[in-house]
Amino acid sequence: MSYFRNKRHLNKYFYAQNAGLFYEEFDKKYNPSDEFCSIVKLGLNNNWQIVRDGIWYHAFPKTYRFPVQGWKIHISSRIDNSERVLVKVSSLLEKNEIAFKFALDLNVLMTINFKNWYRGASGKFITIYPQNMHQFCQIIQRLHDELEGEEGPYILSDKRYKNSKVVYYRYGGIVNNQRLLITGEKEPAIYDPKGELIEDERTPFFNPPSWVSDPFVNVGEKENKAQEAIVLNNRYVVRKPISFSNSGGVYLAKDRKSNQNVIIKEARPSTNMEKNGLDAVQLLKKEYQILNMLKNTKFVPDPIDLFQEWENWFLVEEYITGVDLRTMFLNNNPLLKVYPTKAMSSDFYNLFRTISDKLILIIESLHRKNIILGDMSPYNIIVDPMTLDLKIIDLEAAMRIGIDKFHSLHTPGFRRVENLFKKIQTKNDDYYSLATILFYLIFPINVFDYLNKDLYQKVFPKIIKDLGWPKRSCSNIIQLTKGCEINNVNIIPKRKGTIKTPDYNDSISKTAVKKIITEMGEFLIHHMRTENKDFLYHSDPFMFRTNPLSFGFGALGVLFSLRKCNIDIPNYSIGWVKQKIHNIHPDDYSPGFFTGLSGISYALAEIGLIVEGEQILKMAMKHPLLADNHSLYYGMAGIGLINLYYYWINKRNYYLDNALEISKKLLSKTNVIDGVFSCKTKGETSIGLGYGHSGIALFFLRLYQITGDEKYLNYGKKYLLSDLDYCKISEDSVVSIPGSNKNSTLEPYIEEGSGGVLKVILRYHKYYKFDPLNEMVNDIYRKYSVFCGLQFGLASFVDVFIDLYRYLKEKKFLSMAKRPIAGIRDLYLLKYSTGYATPGDGLFRISCDYATGVAGVMRALFRYVHRDPADYFLDEVDR
């Protein structure tokens, strides 16, 4: 995954806390209890006001003058002392008329201290905003005195004040200054001594700006220097971190006593808190006790040590070699191969049955000892590739029946949601987890169950059939998902039927595809948010981080798709868009194509608002971030291409001149080493259409075709060759490509991977014959992908096959397009009374947008039926 793909790879689970169909902003939709707010209101006089902002309440005197930035104070607390801490702090601040904010309620406080919360923002129950240094120094000491004896989680981004366990401080922004990024996101910002806005870094360690001195460093106090080696408990030499979470890290270490590698798990006090009093430390101690109960069972790592160092606790356990189940099955899954064989499917079945039997034996062995695993997933089960022996490496959520308290820690998709809400944990929950793991190993779309309650009963039998397995192969597993008891060890029967060569059911008529298109259009029209002033359509959560209008994730991408699919756009939506674009300001919108002004400009013209589109493009050309990036989706290549689009439709030299100027800037910012072109972002070379050189090559091709100047064709060729240098063979006769030079994962999609590169190769085809075209075509001949969308899912493949048909004039590509279309139908198509839909990225909820959602899938299917030119590629120039 490249830097830019990772930027929009948000934790979708946090946006799926509602019970509806769509992703929502948790901080805006959550309805809090008044336990904290009522406490604060009682102590405030009429001179104060309280205002909600996301997951916070801000309390401040009505005439308070907030400094732009400076030293601020954070207060942490446990659950059991939170109300007492809030009373003490709010009373003191009211008397001194100092503004502050506090978490909405106890559930929010638990959330920001939970294991998966962002480490740089965790633990902050109350934030205090002194107006000057004198007030800061005075009030922090008084808070220290008032809160003596209170405890809370350590705030990683801050420095602790003296010996307090709840009072911390850091330097940062106070007024909500933000800096616009090229992706269209905004990040918190502060002013440096030159008056320039720079990132207000929220690191998980104390990290004040270089020009600021810690006000409480004693004269002559030496800064801590990094140790050459970290040694824990005078015995364990930490070799490297494996992972970090809000509740602590996991480390690979060397045991000086045994000279063996070990794993060390860290637990930070008062994190991962539950209302019943459990926290990360108690979970770690319980895990150590359970591991000792299971010592020498060969099902779990042997425990070695448990100790406290400083305030944190550490569990040392045996280092297990092998790979996790997820990796093993992804590497051997016939569904992820372009040309699976009968032998592959047979071997996969045997592997699947062996692993399932071993998992059942482990679960039943633990159950006989009255231990419930609780949180079981393919990520925390290690398999020895030679013996296929299994070990469960994470028993954090395990519990002894009748002894341990419930904890809600879980991996989404692998635990029964209704029992989580009921706060109960039974042996049957482990069998449910077993079933979800086994289905995940067949194809990893478990979290789609949050949206599609028929996933296991209706979708997985189709997958079994495609694999060539006997129909009854997984009938017992389906029963486990319904909460049934397990009857025998052999849940996966020995073969009662012949394993066949995987044969994908890709028979689908054009009439059926037309119906899907019609129903998707009806869904989009029905779910237009006519009452909403903030956004017109429910989309991928990245819209909440960027803007509501963008081509990729906003309203205009959806309206563009409706218009291109010959579906009438309601007048209200046009009025909504006009009102929004009237208020556009370059401080809020980046200039690029996918999330910015140039993409908005293109979509406006395509839905008939050409004058408005031209005005927006002029704004993009004056944007201070114009030359900050090279790519098609976020940078100069995309902006240049849209200028060529406008030149093509109205022949005004202004737009051609813009494109020529952009080409100069692009070339000036390209590294050329031994004739090889390279553009980098954050030290990384992105590859592919969206963020890499292929998107730039498309821009230079169109510039050549419009100007006739062959130097642009040669430049484009060099950019394209830069991407093709990264091609790799993924299986026989199949070539793929990674998303960046720092990523070994091969991708077949448009946004990143062979699909997007192939689209550009096709448009160069009459000038140059690039290899390996045929092998890259094979890479997109797939029915199975973990997402459905146009940019990074099955619709990608449909779109590229239509390009192949249009440019190479071979009907076989229309036939090949049926395979990914059948994947959309069999795996992801959701049918409602309001029309058909598909899940967005993450699979937790539906998205309507062009990049990941219904609009983009609909558009790809429409292109299949009508053989339309590609969107935004300027194919009209090829005529």
N, C-alpha and C positions, 0 to 999 in steps of 0.2 A: 504494500500500500504506500503510495507516494505521499509527500508532505501535504499536497492539496486535497487528495482523496481523504486523507486522515483528518483534515480540518473539518470536513463535513460529516465525519463518522462519529456522530454524537451518541451518547448512551440513550437509546430510544426508550428504554424501560422507564426512565424518569418522566417521559412525556406520555406514558401509557397508564398513568395511575387512575384515570377516569374510567368509567364503565361504558363509554360510548364507542363509536366506530372509528374515531379519528384521534390523531395525536393532538394533545392540548398542552398549554403551558401550565405546569403544576403550580407555579408560584402565583398565577392569576386566577386559576379555577378553584384552588383549594379554599374550602370554607372552614375557618379555624374556630376552635372553642375560645371562650373569652377568659380562660383561667389567668393568663398573663396580663392581658389588656386591662381587666378589671382591677388587678392589683395596682397597676401604674395609675389608672384614673383616680383611684381613691386618694392618692397622695399629691395630685397636681391641683394647683389653683386655676382660676379662670384665665390667667395670663398664658397658659400653656395650651398647645394643641397636639393631637395625635393623628398621624396620617399613615395609612397603609401603603407600602411599596413592596410588591412581590411577597416574599416570605418574612418581611420585617414590618414592625410598627416603628415609626419615627416619632419621638416625643421631643418637643423643643418650645422655648418661649417664642411667642408670636413675633417679637422684634429681634430674634437672635440673628447675629451676623456670623455665618459660617466662614471660616478661613478656606482658601482654595485648597490648601494641602498643609500637611504638618504632622506632628506626632499625635497619634490617637491611641486610645486605651481599649483593650479587649478584656472582657470578663468571661470566664468559662464556668460551667457548673455541672454537677451530676444531675440526674433526674430527681433524686430524693431531696436535694437541697435547692432546687432551682427557684422555687417560690420564695424561699427565705433569702436567697442571694438577690433576687429581683427587688424584694422589699427594701433591703439594706441599700442597694445601689441607687434605685430610683429616688428614695427619700433623700439621700445625700446629694444627688444631682439636682433635685428640685430646690433644695435649700440654697445651692450655689448657682442655680440657673445655668446649668450646662446641658447642652443637647445630647441626646443619645438615641440609639435604636435597640430593639430587642426582638428575639424570635417570636413568631406569631403565637405559638402554643407549644405544648409538650411534645406533640408529634413532630413538629418541625425541628425542635431541639434534638430529638432522637435522630431524625434524618440527617442533620448536619454533623452528627457524631457517628454516623453509621460507617460500616467498613468501606463501602464503595463511594463515599462522598469525596469530592476533590480535596486532596490533602492540604493545599495552600489556603483553603477557606474553612477548614474544619474547626470545630470547637468554639466558635465565636457566638456565644449566647447574647452578649450585650456589647455594643460598640459605643464609645464615648468620644465626643468631639470638642476638646478644649479650644478656646479661642486664641490662646497664645502660650508661649513657653512657660511663663510664670504660673499660669493657671494649670497647665499640664503637670508641672512638677509638684504643685501643691495638692491637686486632687488625687494624683496617683498614690501619694503617700497616705492620704486619708482613706482611700479605698483599701490600701494594704492593711491599715489598722482595723478598719471596720470589718473586713472579711477574713480576719485571722482565724485559722482553724478550718475554713471552708476548703473543699476539694473539687476539682474539675479536671477535664482532660487538658493535657499540655497543648497549647496552640502552636503548631509547628512553624507558622510564618512569622511568629513574634519572638520577643525576648521576655523572659520572666522577670518581673520586678521583685528584686531582693529574693526573699524566701517564700513568697506567696505562691500558692498552688492554684490560684484563680485569676491573678492580675498580670496582664501582659501588655506589651506596647510595640508599636512599629510605626515607621514613617510611611505616609502614603497620601493618596488623594482623599479629600473630604467632600468638596463640591464634586459632583458627578461629571468630571471631565473625561472625555473619551477620545480615542484616536481611531480614525477609519482605516481599515485594512483593505488590501487589494481584493480580498474575497468578498467584501461587502459587510463583514463583521466589524464590530467595534470592540476595542479593548480598553480597560481602565488606563488612564494616562495621568502623568504629572508633568510639571514644567521643570526643565533643567535650568541651570544658571544663565543660559543664553536665551531663555524664553521659549525654547522649543518643546513641543509635546513629545514625551517619550513614554514607553510602556511602564505602567505601575506594576511591577512584577510581583505576583503573589506566589512566591516560591515556598516550598515546605521546609524552609529554614530561614533564620533571621538574616535579612539581606538588604540593609538600608542603602539608598543611593550613595554613590562614591563621594559626593560633595557634602554629605550629612554626617555629623559625628554623633555617636551614641551619647546622650546627655548624662548617662549614669555610669559611664566607664570611669573608674578611679584613675587618678593621675598615676602614671607609671604602670598601670595594669597592662599586661601583655595579651595580645590577641592569641586565641587558641590556634595552634598550628596543626595541620593534618598529620596524623600519625602515619609512620611508614606501614604499620600493620595494626589492625584493630584486633585485640585479643579480649575475648569475653570469658569471665570467670577464671582468668589466669590459665586457661586451658585451650580455648577454641579460637583458632586464627581464622578470621573471616577472609575468604578468598574473593567472593563477589556476591553482590545482591542478585537474587533471582526475580523477585517481584516486591512491589510496595503496595500497601493499602493504607487507608486512614487508621486502621487499628494496629499497624506494624508491618515490618518487613519479613521476608523469607530469604535466608542466606545460605550459600554453600560455604562450608568451613572445613578446616583440618583439625582433627582432634590430636593434640600433642601426646596424649596418653596412649592412644591406640595407633596413631599415625594413619588413621583412616579418614576419608571424607565423611562429613555428617551434614545434616540439614538442621538449621536453627530457625525456629519460628518465634517471632517477637509479638508481644501483646502490650499495648499501651493502656494504662488505667483509664477508666471512665469513657472509653470508646466502645462502639458496638453495644450501646446500652439498651436494655429493655425495662419496661415499667416494673417488672418483677424483681429488679435488682441485679440481674446478670449483666456483666460487661466482658470485654475482651480478655481480661486477666482471668476471670473465673472460668470462662470457656476454655482457656489454655490449660488451666490446672485440671479441669475436668477431663480434657483430652488426654493429658498425661496419665491420669488415673485409669481411664478406659484402655489406653495402650498397654498399661501394665497388666490389666485384666486379660488382655488378648496376646500377651507376650508369648512368643514361640508358636503361635497359630499359623504363621506364615501368610496371614491375610493382610497384615498391617506392618508398618515399620516397627522395629523394636525401639522402645524409648531408652534414652541414655541418660538424660539429665534434665532437671528443672531447677532454675535459679532466678534470682532477682539481681539485676545490675542497674544501679542508679534507681529510677522509679519503675522501670519496665521489667517485665518478666520474659523469660526465654525457655523454650522447650527444645531440647536437642534430641534428634532421633536418627535412626539408621538412614544412610543415603541409599536410595533405591535406583538401580540402573534400569533402563528401558525407555519406552515411549508411552505417552498417554493414549488411551483408547481412541480418542478423536483422531490423532495423527495416523495411527495404524490403519484405521478403517477408511479414512480419506484416501490414503495411498493405495488401497486395494479395492476400492469400490468400483465395480463395473459401470455404474450409472454415470460416473465422472470421466469415463473413457469415451472417446469418439467411436471407436470400433471395438466394443466388448465381445469377448468370445464365450462359448459354452464353458470352456475350461475355467475362465475367469469367474464366471457366475457360480460354478460348482465349487471352486476353491473358496469363494467368498461365503457361500452357504456353510461349508464345513467350518470355516473360521468363526462365523457368526454363531453356529450351534455350540461349538466348543466354548466360546467366551460366555455365552448365555448360561450354559450348564455350570461353569465355574462361578459366575456371579451369584447364581441361585444358591450354590453350596456355601458361599461366603455369607450371604444374607441369612440363610437358615441357621448357620453356625452361630452368628451373632445373636439372632433371635432366641436361640436356646439359652443364651447367657443373659437374656432380657435386655439386650442392647438394640436400640433403633438407630439407624444411621442418620436419618434426617436430611442431610444435604449430600446427595450422591449424583455425580454427573460424569461424563466421559473425561472431563478435565482432571479429575482427582482420582482416577484409576490408572495405575501404571501396569503395563503388560511387558513381560519379557518376550522379545520377538522370537527367541529360540524355543522356549518351553511353553509359552503362552500362559505362564503363571501370572496371577493378578495380585496386586496389592492396592488397598485403598489408603491414600496418603493424607487425607484430610478428614479428621473426625471432630472438627470444631463444633458441628451442630448435632453430633450424636448424643444420645441420652440413655441413661439407665432407667428402666421402667420403675416407677415408684420412688425414685431417688432424685433425679435431676429435673430442673424446671424447663419449661418450653422456651425455645428461642426461635425467632422468625428468620434467622439467617438461611438463605437458600439461593440456588442458581435458577433464574427464570427459565421456565420450560420443563423443569425436572421435579417439581414438587406440586402436590395437589393444592390449588389456589384456595378452594373453599375451606380446607382445613387450616390453612394459614390464617384466614380471617377468623376462624373459630378458635385459633390458638391451641390446637390439639395435634398430637403426633402419634400415629399408631403404626403397628407392623405393616398394615395394608398400605400405608403411605410409602414404605420402602419398596413394596411390590409395584406400586404405581411408578415410582422413580425408576425401578428396573425396566418396566415396560417402555417408559419414555426414552431411556438410554438405548434400549435395543432398537427402537424406531429411529432414533437419532443416528445410530450406526449404519442403518440402511440408507437414510437420507436426512441431513441435519436441518429440519425445518420445524422442530418441536414448538418453538415459541409462537408459531402460527396458530396453535391451539387457543391462544388468548383471543383470537378473532374468529377462527373457524372451529366451532365445536364438533364438527363432523370430520375433523382431520384424521383421527385414528380409524373411525368406522368406514369412511368412504374414500379418502385420498390414499391412505397407505395400501389398501388392497390393490389399487391400480399400479402402485409402484412395485409391489410384489409380482404382479403379472408381467410388467415390463422387464423385471429381472430374470424372468423365466423360471421362477420358483413355483412349486406346487401351491395351489390356492390355500390349502390349510396350513401353510408354513407358519403363519403368524396369527392364527385365530385365537390361540391361547393368550397371546400378548394383548390382543384387543380386549379380551375379557378382563385382564388386569387393569387396564385403564378405566374400567367401569367400577373398580373397587371390589372385584371378586377375589375370593380366597385362591391361593395357589394349591393345586391338587397333587402335583408330583414334580420331581426334579426336572424331568425332560419336557420343559415347557415348549421347546422347539423340537418337534418330532423328528425322528429319523426319516429319511426320505420316503414319503408315501406317494411317489410319483417321480417323474423324470425331470431333472434339471434341464432346461432348454437354453438355447442361445438367446440372450436378451434381444427382444424384438419390440421396439417401441411402437405403440399404437399411435401413429401419426396420421390416421385417416380423418380428414376434416374437409367439409365442402365449403365452397365459397359462400353459399347461402348461410351456413352456420356462422361463418366469420362476419358476414354482413349483419346478422342478428346481434352478435356480440358488440359490434361497433354502435349499432342503434341503441342498444340497452346501456352501453357506457355513456353515450351522449345524454340519454335521459337521466342517468344517475348524476352526471355533472350539472345539468340544468337544475335538477331538483335540489341539489345540495349547495347551490350558490347561497352564500350568506348575505341575503339581502338586507338584513337588519344590522349587520356588523360594520362598524366604521374602520376597524383596524385591518381586517383582511377579508377578501371575498371568498376564498376557498381554503378548506383544510388541506394542509400540505405537509411535506417533510419538516421535521423540527428545525432544519437549517433555515427555513423561512423566518422563524422567530429570531434567529441570530443575524439575519440580513435585512430584508425588506419585504413588504407584501405584494410588490408589483413585478418582481423579476421574471425573466423568461424561463429560467431553470426551475424555480421553486415557488413563484408567485402567481398572481392572478393573470398576468398577461400571457404566460406560457399556456395556461388552460384556455383562455379565450382564443389565442392563436390556433390551438389544436381544434377547437370547435369550428372555427371559421374554415380551416384547411380541410376539415372533414365534412364540409357543406352542411353544418348544423347552425341554425340561426342563433345569433347571440342576442339575448334579451337586452332591450334598450337600457334597463336599469344598470346593467353591468358597464355599459359605455359611459353612462353618467358618473358612475362610481370611479371609473378609471380617470376620466377627465378631471374630476375633483381632486384625486390623488396627485396627478402629475402637475396640477397647478401649484401644489405645495412642495414639489421636489426641490431639494437643496443639495449641492455637491458635498456638503459636510456629512450628509446622511447616505449618499449613494456612491458606490465606487464606479469607475468608468467602464469596467469590463462587460463582457457579453453575457455570461451565465447568470450573474447576480446583480449586474450593474446597468448603467445608463445606455450603453450601446445595444444591449439585448432588449431593453425596454423600447428603445427607438425602433429597432427592427420589427418587434411585435406590433407596435402602434401602426406602423406603415402597412403591415400585412392585414390588420383588421380595419383599415380604411382611414386611419388618423395620421396621414402622411405629414401634414403641416406640424402637428404636435410632435411627431417623431423626429422631424428635422431639428426642431428646437432642442429636444433632449440630446440629440447627437452633438450639437454645437456645445452643449454643456459638458459633454464627455471630452470633447477636444480641448477644452480649457481646464480640465481637471488636474489638480496637482499630482495625482497618482497616475497620470496617463502613461508615463514611460517606466513605471516601477516593475512591470512584469512583462514577460515575453509571450505568454501562452494564448491559445485561442479562447479559452473559457474566461480567463481573468485579466488578460493583458493586451499587449499591442496587436498581436495577430488577429484577435477577435474584433478589436476596434477598427483596425485597418480594413478587415473584410466587410464590415457594415458600411464603412465609407464607400467601398467599391459597389456595394449593393445600391446605395443611393445614387451613385454616379450612373449605374446601369439603368435605373428607372427614370432618371430625369436629366442625365447627361450634363450636369453642372460641374465645371472643372474644379470648383471648390472642393468637392469630395475626392476627386482624383488627386488633387494636390495634397490633401490630407493623408491619403493612403501612401503617396510617394514619400512624404515626410516621415511617416511612421516606419516605412521600410528602412530609411536611413538610420533611424533610432534603433530599430531592431538589430540591424547589422553592426552598429557601433557597440551594442551590448552583448554581442555574441563572441564567445571565446573560439578562436581558430588555432588549432594545434595540428601541424602537419596536414593541413587541408581539411581537418575534421571539425565540423561546427558543433558547438556545445553551449547550451544555456542552462544556468544553474539557479536554484532557489534554495536558500538556507543550506548551501553546501551540497545540495543533492541535484542530480541530473534527472529531471522527470522525462518519462518516455511515453509516447502515444499521442492521441489526438487532442485530448482536453488540455493537458498541461505540458506536453512534450514538444518535440520538433515536428511531428507530423502535422499538427495544427498550423505551425508557422509555414510549413511547406504548402499547405492548401492556400494560404494567403498569397504567397509568392507566385503560385501557379496562376491564380486569378489575375494577379497584377500583370503577369506576362501576357495572358490572353487578351487583356484589355489594352495594354500599351504596345504589344508586339515586340518589346525589348527582351531579347533572349537572355540577358544577364539575370533577369528575375527567375526564369526557368531554371537556370543553372544553380542559382542560390537555393531555390526550392528543392532541387534534386539533392543538394548537399545536406540540407536539413533532414530530408526524408531518409537518406542513407545513414544519418547519425542514429536514428531510431532502429533501422533495420540491422545495425551492427549488434543489437542486443537480442536478436531472435534466437530462440533455443528450441531444440526438438523435445517435445513433451511425451510423445509416443510415436510409434511407427507412422510415417507419412503425415504427422501433425506437428506444426510449428507454432509456437506461441511467443509471448513477449511479456516481460515484467512491467510494473508501473514506474519503477525507478532503478537507477544503478545500485541502490542500496537495498534492494528487495529482490529476493529470489523467487517469490510467488509469481507464477505465470497467470496472466489474465486473458480472457477472450473477448472483452467487452468494448464498447465504443468509447466511454470515458477514459478508460485505461485498457491497454491490451491490444490483441491482434485485430479485433473488430474495427476499431477506430483507425488504426494504421492501414488496414485493408481498404477502407473507404477512400483514403487519400491515394493509395497505389492505383486504384481503379481510374481515378481522374488524371493520373499521369500516364495511363497505359498507352495512349496513342503517341506519346513522345518517348517513353522509355519502358522497357519490359523488365520489371523488377522481380527477382526471385526472393522468397519462395511463395508466390501467389497461391498456387494450388494447395500447398500444405497449410497456409493460413486459412484458406477456405474451409479446410477440414476442421480447423479448431473451433469454428462457430457452428458446426453441424451437430447441435446438441439439443436434447429435450430437457435436460436437467440443469438448473442453476438455482442457487439459494435465494436469489431475488428475482423479481419479475420485470422491473422497470426498463425503460428505454436506454438509460445511460449505463447501467451496471446490472443487467439482468437479461431474461429471455427475450424481451422485446428488442434488445440490441441485435440479436442474431437475425430476427425477422427483417429489421431495417437494412442490415448489410446484404442479405440475400436479394432484396429488391434492387439495391445498387448493382449487385453482380449481374442480375438479369438485364437491367437497363444498359449497362456498359458493355457486357460481353455477349448479349443477345442469345443466351442459352436458356431454354425452358427448364432445364434440370434444376436451376436455382429456385424456380418457383415451387417445384416439388420438394426441394430440400427445406424451403421455408416452412413447410407444414410441420416439420419436427418441433421447432421451438413454439409454434402456434399451438400444437397439441399439448406442449408442456404448460403453456399458460392456461389452457382449458382444463387439463386434468389436475394440475397442482394448485392453481392460485385463483381461479375464477370464482367469485362470490356472487350469489344471486339474491337480490333483495326485491321487495315490491316496488322500489324506486328505480330499479335498473341493476346492471352488472358493475362490479368493481373488482379491483385487485389490491393486494396489500402493498404498502410502501416499503422502502428499505427498513430492515429490522423485523418486518412481518408482524409486529404487535398490533398495528393499526393501519387503516386505509389512508393513503395520500392521494390527493387529486392532481398533483402537479405534473409538469411536463417531464422532468428529469427522472423521477422515481415512481410516479403514480399513474392513476387511471388515464389522464390526458395523454401521456407519452405512449402508453400501451395502445390506446385507441388509435393514435396517430400511426404507429407502426402497422397495425392491422389494416387501416385504411389504405396505406401505401401498398400493402400486399394485394388488396382487392382492385385498386385503381391504377397501380404501377406509377404512382406519383413521383416527381422529382424529390430529391432529399430536401429536408428543411435546412435553411441557412447556409447551404454549401455553394450557392450561386451556380447551380447546374445550368441555368439559362444561358450562361456565358459559353457553355460547351457547344451550343447549337451552331 
